[in-house]
């Protein structure tokens, strides 16, 4: 099974990259998908004591984001074997390279023309890490209509590209 | 003032308990120490007797311990004649009732104001030997006395504190609440504008008044909306009627030719149809607004509804351009089934899509459908005139028309109707719009759950 990684800022808009990947996946092979968010952990003692990654992800993302993931899962049930939301909190390039190795990532998809909006000040963009990682299999996705529409934070952000029926 | 008695009753047990507690503690300690000392005295008596008659008596009743004893005065004598007890008592300055008790019961104790006495009789070869040991009542005189004074002082102090607290409580908490009750009693449907004062020192009482006032605001607003609705509805219905009456009046004022009569009748027909539409829409609005009316609810496929809506609208106005986006439609049809009434859903979506077409001058409108397993999403996008940001909150008000809709026809009843239908289906509607660019309407419905 192919394992892919897509960086995300946990907004519904960013899921359009995944949507495009799944639409273009002509071989319809099952995928293990890592949606990774760059976020440095808090350094206060209480936060470190009671840290829970699931809770962190839930607070950084939103209910519409999780609902939008479900919409994608229902549309492409054969292609999505695993949809994993994860946080990368390392500081150095070697940390990121190790992350790719540990999770056995086969391919990375990134989109340059989408503007990343982060809810938390400790979140950061993963694109520089990806580009400097010298990973052989990086695919660039182009999404054109996306800049015009402002982010509403609702599931409707997922329905941006309209195919005429 | 009578009501304040109940809070005083609440305090009463506390005021009674404190002295009772103090008395119990004092008595317990008193008894305990006395017992302790009498045990000590008995020990001493045994020791004295044993040491005096060491050779003759067995020492089985002797116990050993070491305790500090103050100012001891001990007596040991043989009793020949029981009648001589009172004289003996006087000569030894002992209490005679105490002595008699000792002889009768073989063991007795006695407390005077300054001393503790313990007496015991022993049998020696048929003669009665009496041993009396005594101890100065130091502990009682000093410690227990002090404890007594101390307890009394503290009990009185705390009772005073409780009474002060009682006054504070009634004045600052109970009374303001009573006042609020009095004020709220005055508010009725005729004077909904009354509000409670929010100037109390205590934050929580202020919060109470504030919450009440907020609730009154909401009630007043909904009252006004209802009143407005009625006046708006009658005004809306009268407008076409006025037109009909006016046109007919003018036409009948003198004899006219055939064309004029035909023209007048056409105007009357148009206005009557408008009136008919408005009345129908109002009726639907009223029907869907009442939650008491039970509509027939069954499994409805949302994608089917959307297709039907598209057909209907294309029939009414062939200029409409409606495209359906299948990019996220799930394969499983059950994920698009909703528990609802097909006619009402048809009505709601016709309204929404119809609006999208109308206000974009029949440019392309996109309808997308998707489903997370809990909710079905229908997104209707248009590139029309949009809704001004500050008017977005008013769009569901009956008869409301945004300021940029002057060039377009409409009664302002469609969206309130849609909102009612969606609420009936336990769904949600979210409208996002940018003036001049377009509007996106997202409608969520809970997915039909198969009951096993």
Contacts between the chains, C-beta under 8 A, distances in Angstrom:
chain1	res1	chain2	res2	distance
A	19	B	327	7.3
A	19	B	328	7.4
A	23	B	327	6.9
A	67	B	372	4.4
A	67	B	374	7.5
A	67	B	375	6.5
A	67	B	377	7.9
A	68	B	372	7.4
A	69	B	372	7.7
A	70	B	371	7.9
A	70	B	372	3.1
A	70	B	373	5.8
A	70	B	374	7.3
A	71	B	328	5.7
A	71	B	330	7.9
A	71	B	370	4.1
A	71	B	371	6.2
A	71	B	372	5.0
A	71	B	377	6.7
A	72	B	328	7.3
A	73	B	372	7.9
A	74	B	330	4.0
A	74	B	332	6.9
A	74	B	335	5.6
A	74	B	370	7.6
A	74	B	371	5.3
A	74	B	372	6.7
A	74	B	373	6.4
A	75	B	327	7.7
A	75	B	328	4.9
A	75	B	329	6.8
A	75	B	330	5.5
A	75	B	331	7.7
A	75	B	370	6.9
A	77	B	330	8.0
A	77	B	331	7.3
A	77	B	332	7.9
A	150	B	434	7.3
A	152	B	430	8.0
A	152	B	432	4.8
A	152	B	440	7.3
A	154	B	430	5.5
A	154	B	432	7.1
A	154	B	442	5.5
A	155	B	370	7.3
A	155	B	372	7.8
A	155	B	377	5.2
A	155	B	379	7.8
A	155	B	442	6.5
A	155	B	444	7.7
A	156	B	368	7.9
A	156	B	377	7.2
A	156	B	379	4.4
A	156	B	381	7.9
A	156	B	430	7.3
A	156	B	432	7.2
A	156	B	440	5.4
A	156	B	442	4.0
A	158	B	328	6.7
A	158	B	370	6.9
A	159	B	325	6.3
A	159	B	327	7.5
A	159	B	328	6.5
A	159	B	366	7.9
A	159	B	368	3.8
A	159	B	370	6.7
A	159	B	377	7.8
A	159	B	379	4.6
A	159	B	381	7.5
A	161	B	327	6.7
A	162	B	323	6.7
A	162	B	325	4.5
A	162	B	327	7.5
A	162	B	366	4.4
A	162	B	368	6.8
A	162	B	381	7.3
A	163	B	325	5.9
A	163	B	326	6.7
A	163	B	327	5.3
A	164	B	323	4.8
A	165	B	323	5.5
A	165	B	324	4.4
A	165	B	325	6.7
A	165	B	326	5.7
